[in-house]
Amino acid sequence: QVQLVESGGGLVQVGGSLRLSCVASGSTFSSSMMGWFRQAPGKEREFVAAITWNGLAIYADSVKGRFTISRDNAKNTVYLQMNSLKPEDTAGYYCASPKGSAGSSYSQPRSYDYWGQGTQVTVSS
C-alpha cells in the first residue's frame, strides 16, 4: 500500500514563501510521476504541478514562475517550493501518485490513485 505524507504548510503573509514536502512509502517512487493539487473551501480540487520520474516539471498557469516542483528519489520525497504567495493560493495542498502513468491526463485528479492527507496553506493579506 502506497502512503503519502505531506508537511510544511502554515500561515504566511502575502509575498512570502513556503516549501511543502511529501514523503512516499510502499511504492516504486523513483519510477512514479508525482503531482501536487490544492483545494479551497467550496471549490473543486485543482492541479498545481506534476513531475515525471525523470524530472520533467509541469505547472498550472496560475502558479507558473512562482512555484517549483522537485524530487529527491534517494529520499522518496517530492517538494513544492512556493514563492510570491498570494491570498488566492490559500488551500489544502495534497500530493498524489498514479498507479501507472497519468499520461496526458496528469492534471486530472481522477488520474491519481494515491493521495496524502493534505497540508493547509493560508496566505494572509
Buried (B, 14 or more C-beta within 10 A) or exposed (E): EBEBBBEBBEEBEEEBEBEBBBBBEEBEBEEBBBBBBBBBEEEEBBBBBBBBBEEEEBBBEBBEEBBBBBBEBEEBBBBBBBBEBBEEBBBBBBBBBBEEBBEEEBBBBEBBEBBBEBBEBBBEE
